[in-house]
Amino acid sequence: MSYLFLRRVFLFIFLILFILPDGNAQFSKKSNSKNPEKGLFGKTSRSSKTVKIKEPGAAHKARKKQEKNEKQLKQDYAKSVERSKKRTYDIQSPEVQARMKQNEKDLALRNKEKKKNLKASSKKAGKKYN
């Protein structure tokens, strides 16, 4: 009787040790990589590719043409404004021209001071919160 009991115990131990698989919860090949989280959670959002939608050739060509026209219009407008300023300046008398030049200098100086004060005040505000 003890021989039969001993035989069952050895059979039980044999089954436990050799036949049953390992108790690893992570048995996929992905989890064997250097980063275990990659195997658990799959791909990250960085590694996924974004799909690019290519517009038709005619639409692309039309958009490029429109951008070129807008750029040309801006350049033409800037030239027109410059010519208008020059003409306005040229038709004035010499005293008025001198006054206009002085006004431009004063305006540039005021803008420079304003920028300087704004930069200093924002620097103080930045120090307050740092």
C-alpha positions as CSV (number, residue, x, y, z in Angstrom):
1,M,0.0,0.0,0.0
2,S,2.8,2.4,0.8
3,Y,4.4,1.4,-2.5
4,L,1.3,2.5,-4.4
5,F,1.1,5.8,-2.4
6,L,4.8,6.5,-3.0
7,R,4.3,5.9,-6.7
8,R,1.4,8.4,-6.9
9,V,3.5,11.0,-5.1
10,F,6.4,10.6,-7.5
11,L,4.0,10.7,-10.5
12,F,2.5,13.9,-9.1
13,I,5.9,15.6,-8.6
14,F,7.0,14.5,-12.1
15,L,3.9,16.1,-13.6
16,I,4.4,19.3,-11.7
17,L,8.1,19.7,-12.5
18,F,8.4,18.5,-16.1
19,I,5.1,18.3,-17.9
20,L,3.3,21.5,-16.8
21,P,4.5,24.7,-18.5
22,D,6.3,27.6,-16.8
23,G,4.1,30.0,-14.8
24,N,5.3,33.1,-16.7
25,A,2.6,35.6,-17.3
26,Q,4.4,37.2,-20.1
27,F,5.3,34.5,-22.6
28,S,5.0,36.4,-25.9
29,K,8.1,37.1,-27.9
30,K,7.4,40.9,-27.7
31,S,7.9,40.9,-24.0
32,N,11.5,39.6,-24.4
33,S,12.6,42.9,-25.9
34,K,14.6,45.5,-23.9
35,N,11.5,47.5,-23.1
36,P,8.9,45.3,-21.4
37,E,6.2,47.9,-21.7
38,K,6.4,47.7,-25.4
39,G,5.3,44.1,-25.4
40,L,2.5,44.8,-22.9
41,F,1.0,47.9,-24.4
42,G,1.9,47.7,-28.1
43,K,2.9,50.6,-30.3
44,T,3.2,54.1,-29.0
45,S,1.6,57.0,-30.8
46,R,5.0,58.3,-31.9
47,S,5.8,55.2,-33.8
48,S,2.5,55.2,-35.7
49,K,2.7,56.8,-39.1
50,T,0.5,59.7,-40.1
51,V,-1.3,59.3,-43.3
52,K,-0.6,62.1,-45.8
53,I,-3.4,63.0,-48.2
54,K,-2.1,64.1,-51.5
55,E,-4.2,66.7,-53.3
56,P,-4.8,66.4,-57.0
57,G,-2.3,68.0,-59.4
58,A,-4.7,70.6,-60.7
59,A,-5.6,71.7,-57.2
60,H,-2.0,71.9,-56.2
61,K,-1.1,73.9,-59.3
62,A,-4.0,76.3,-58.7
63,R,-3.0,76.8,-55.0
64,K,0.6,77.6,-56.0
65,K,-0.6,80.1,-58.7
66,Q,-2.9,81.8,-56.1
67,E,0.0,82.1,-53.6
68,K,2.2,83.6,-56.3
69,N,-0.5,86.1,-57.3
70,E,-1.0,87.1,-53.6
71,K,2.7,87.6,-53.1
72,Q,2.9,89.8,-56.3
73,L,-0.1,91.9,-55.1
74,K,1.6,92.5,-51.7
75,Q,4.8,93.6,-53.5
76,D,2.9,95.9,-55.8
77,Y,1.0,97.4,-52.9
78,A,4.2,98.1,-51.0
79,K,5.7,99.8,-54.1
80,S,2.6,101.9,-54.5
81,V,2.7,103.0,-50.9
82,E,6.4,103.9,-51.2
83,R,5.8,105.9,-54.4
84,S,2.8,107.7,-52.7
85,K,5.0,108.7,-49.7
86,K,7.8,109.9,-51.9
87,R,5.4,112.0,-54.0
88,T,3.7,113.4,-50.9
89,Y,7.2,114.4,-49.6
90,D,8.4,115.8,-52.9
91,I,5.4,118.2,-53.4
92,Q,6.0,119.9,-50.1
93,S,8.0,123.1,-49.5
94,P,11.5,122.7,-48.0
95,E,10.3,123.9,-44.5
96,V,7.5,121.3,-44.5
97,Q,10.0,118.6,-45.7
98,A,12.3,119.4,-42.9
99,R,9.4,119.2,-40.4
100,M,8.3,115.9,-41.9
101,K,11.8,114.4,-41.5
102,Q,12.0,115.6,-37.9
103,N,8.5,114.1,-37.2
104,E,9.7,110.7,-38.6
105,K,12.8,110.9,-36.4
106,D,10.7,111.8,-33.3
107,L,8.3,108.9,-34.1
108,A,11.2,106.4,-34.4
109,L,12.6,107.6,-31.1
110,R,9.3,107.4,-29.3
111,N,8.7,103.8,-30.7
112,K,12.2,102.8,-29.5
113,E,11.5,104.1,-26.0
114,K,8.2,102.4,-25.9
115,K,9.7,99.1,-26.9
116,K,12.4,99.6,-24.3
117,N,9.9,100.3,-21.5
118,L,7.7,97.4,-22.5
119,K,10.7,95.0,-22.5
120,A,11.8,96.3,-19.1
121,S,8.3,96.0,-17.6
122,S,7.8,92.5,-18.9
123,K,11.2,91.5,-17.5
124,K,10.1,92.7,-14.1
125,A,6.9,90.8,-14.4
126,G,8.8,87.7,-15.4
127,K,11.0,88.0,-12.3
128,K,7.9,88.3,-10.1
129,Y,6.7,84.9,-11.1
130,N,10.0,83.1,-11.3
